[in-house]
Amino acid sequence: MNKDAGCEVSKVRRMERRRQCFVGRCPDLFDGGVHGRDEAKVYMRLCAVSGKFVVRVEPSVHRRLVLKAKAEGESLNTFASKALRRA
């Protein structure tokens, strides 16, 4: 079993097919999981992140962030990325 940031890959026996497979889960990051016969591929799929996510905030918070980003001469994305890196 491999573990990284709350993620784990373990070998299980799938009863419906009588075959073994690897199942990866990362409950700290998302629900569900991935599975397959190759442990390394399952782990890579499990750990793959795109660097993109959506955050929903109140319109007043959005407006305030846009104004702060503009005052810094940055896009909202750059401003938010910098703030998240500091978190």
Secondary structure, 3 states (H helix, E strand, C coil): CEEECCEEEEEEEECCCCEEEEEEECCCCCCCEEEECCHHHHHHHHHCCCCCCCCCCCHHHHHHHHHHHHHCCCCHHHHHHHHHHHC
